[in-house]
Amino acid sequence: MLAAFGRAFRTPDLRKKIFFTLFIIAIYRVGATLPSPGVSVTNINACIDQLNTGGGSDVLTLLNLFSGGALLQLSVFALGIMPYITASIILQLLVVVIPRLEQLRKEGQAGQAKITQYTRYLTIGLAILQSTGYIALARSGNLFQGCSLSVIPSNTAQPEWLTLTTLVLTMTAGTAVVMWLGELITDRGVGNGMSVLIFTSIAARIPYEGQNILETKGGLVFGIVLAVVLVVIGLVVFIEQAQRRIPVQYAKRMIGRRMYGGTSTYIPLKVNQAGVIPVIFASSLLYLPQLFSQLGDPNNPGSVQKFVDKWITPADSWVHIVLYFALIVFFTYFYVAITFNPTEVADNMRKYGGFVPGIRPGRPTAEYLGYILSRITLPGSIYLGIIAVLPNLFISLLDNGGNSTQNFPFGGTAVLIIVGVGLETVKQIESQLMQRNYEGFLR
C-alpha cells in the first residue's frame, strides 16, 4: 500500500488528484469547526465537557461521529454528509418500489444522472428537517442533557425567529456545500467523495478519543484497546476482501463475419454484500425509542419511558445488545434482497449467451444464485452484528459515567467505514497506476 502511494506521488496527474483531495478535505474540516451565527461557542464547549464527564446521551452518537464532532458544536457543517447518505438510501429503496425510478436506472448514464438530481433535492429537504430538529433540541436543552447553559442565547438586537431561521439556512447551505465538495472529489480527486468525507470525519475523532482513554484509564487500558483494535481491523480486512466467485461461461456467437464470446469470467459475491448500511439502519431504528423517550416528562415518566430508559437506552443492556444484533441481521438480508436480483442477473446472462457450468440458464440459474446468496449472507450478517456490538462489550472497561460508547472510537461503524473506504481508495489508486504503468510489447 505504501509503495502504491509512493508511485502515485511520482505520477504527475495522480499527484495533482491527491493534493486536490487533500485541499478539499482541509476545507471540509475548516467548515466543521466554524461556528454557526447566533451560537455560543463558550457554552457549547462547557456542555461538551460536561457531556464527556457524565450524564450524556447516546442518541446522537452516530450522527456526531459522521460529522466529525461538528454536530454537537452546531457548526456550519454540523449535519455533515448524513442527509445525503439518508437520501441515497431512500432513493435506492424507492427504485425497487417505483417503476419510473427503476426505468431510469436501466437507462444508463442519463437515467443515473436524473436519479442523482433527485437525490440532491431530497438531501436539501432532509437537511432542512434535520437542522430544524437539532436546533429545537438545542433550544429545549435536550441536545446536552444535564447542561443548564443556553447554547443559543437570546439576542435583544434581533427577533428570535430570525436567529433560528438563520441557523437553519446556514446548516442547510453547509450540507449543500459538503455535497458539492464530495462530488468534486469524485470527479477531480481520488476515491468516492462522499466516502472520503465520512472517512475524514471519523478519523478526525480518533486522536481526541484516544487521548481521552489514555488520560482517564491509563496506559494499560489504552494498550489493551489498541491490541483489540488491531485484531478487529485485521478481521474486517479479511472479511471485506472475502468473496464467493461463481464461474460464468459465455458461448461463442457468430455476428457477421466475427466470432464473439467463448470467454470465462465469474460473478463475485462478497461475504459482506450489504456493507455498512445495515448497521446504520439498525442504529437509527434503535435511536427512535430513545428520542421519543426524551420528549416525555422526565419528572413523571410512564411505564414505556421507564422500560426504554432501563433496557434500551443503556448500551450495555442485554436487551439493547440483542435487539441491535437482530436488527443488523434482518437489515442485512433485507438490503441484499433489494440490491441484488438473481432473476435479473440470470436474464442478463442468458441474453448475452452466458451460463453457469452445470446449471441450466434462466430460472434454474436464478434459483442457484439465490441459494448461494442466502448461504453467504448468513456469515456476513453475523460478522456485521459482532463487529457492531463489540463496543458494547467494552462498556465496563471504558465506563466514564454512562457515556463510554462515545469514548470507544473504534466501534463497529467506525472500523467498517475506515477500513472499507481505505481499501477502496487504495484499489482505485492501484488501478490508475496500472493504466499508466504497463509493460509494452518490446520490453
Steps between C-alpha positions, in 0.01 A plus 500: 500500500783741587675410176180581308479842664867561427451424129185714500694805624758443226226506235416866416126472432438268796700731722275789398192294582634407843590860585161618376330242725707614799408862424126419498541304825667805660208721394257246642676491837510881517124514441446232766667722762342830386214590739158594366369854561313549826669207680692540826829314449596541867179343627522217244854412608392502865205272421722264297745475792209421730368245249837322491526478876156351558130523444523478123257347255582257219217616273716719276825302528489354148406830336765687697754235392414547130535878533839476671367659820353797310139413589532561873691822424216625274755608238435595137555137389318362807282263296798366309424251228222315685207665308658389171553146632139483617374636167710247305367211708140619454547529123650149485196363680258699281663368181366154590152634576440772237508374137599845366819504707581142400461599136738793554756267656490279191554795264870515580693819563215740413258325736760485776559874465126558547497282814802694631307823447206362698745399774628858523149642534413247768826579681406868526155410634644264759761759599224754573313246713807378688640847566162612632486197730853546635445870563174419680689247715768759574241765594315260733822378666463138382805514274721517810300332772597615847659824375318812620690741274324640194687410181283736293466805729229760440607809309320825570633658180289273276186288539531134596337370181765676291781335698347154465428550130859609442628189677279271290608668176867490601497128582300418186741700284788323675352163403473616137865611506609166651309316226672716238843436655436127492407513131815701427712228659321233297548689170847651545655323798569148626232267629129541556449853632222428749685200642822699532320776694346245737844343543642844580230573758555172684879522484486852643343364820755223561786709650265678742327181613830312528646775716186493714541125562871543580436780750200345675590129500879492483754338272402137572141541386616710204740222396225238530271714283771538235562124497128429460479763226779334300324162526167650397652686205671181381170311524314775315758509219484120465119487485464807279731342241331158519270408211340202333582487131233333285652395164320617186567367149393692189421300188651588165278702268547590133401863428567589139845365422632526852488250783403632843486334841672186611648671806488402865438741788337494842240681712658622826261469796655668804448355846406851615283583202305770689795702631435728796138585406337242738696645795374850416141375463511310830662790687244748370210272592636446851537876549129565431365369834777688683408819317128460575587427863674837524183676386312373806482651845825417684339569839205266444609226255253241379546124493621502138746780572631312805549183293683691226723681750583177685542243224536668157692822564797346694747361248610224740143368549451146367167611346680777310773262380258226390272747319798666331640167381159372378427822311839486326438141385151591376611812312794313345264249338256779411759724333665214310157389375418842355844575353581164339229346281595142401221487238626815327860376505397163356299668222792725406732199489261308274456806276874512427548124476644448849438206731631349821669164425270217605195730545233555235449866393193692614305407812740225623786751487296755696415239763865397522614862544232559764608186688867604498409855601287388797775265619774764476290778656467311831869520599511856367210608720648327807835668432333842476308437822811394694704799379216741579431378854870474583512852661218396735728231642747772604244696700626374837862554396459856372206614714519871575161555656273364231656651191763242419382416152609845389842432653554187291591643160562162332140381511343287232376779274826695522722200425283380211499843335868576556622161377251481213574849368873448545496176300287647220719810472819294482342274236406804290852641526651165400262465204597846375867415545453185292348709220800733499780250563475199273757292323516539125547222248870576450594499873 
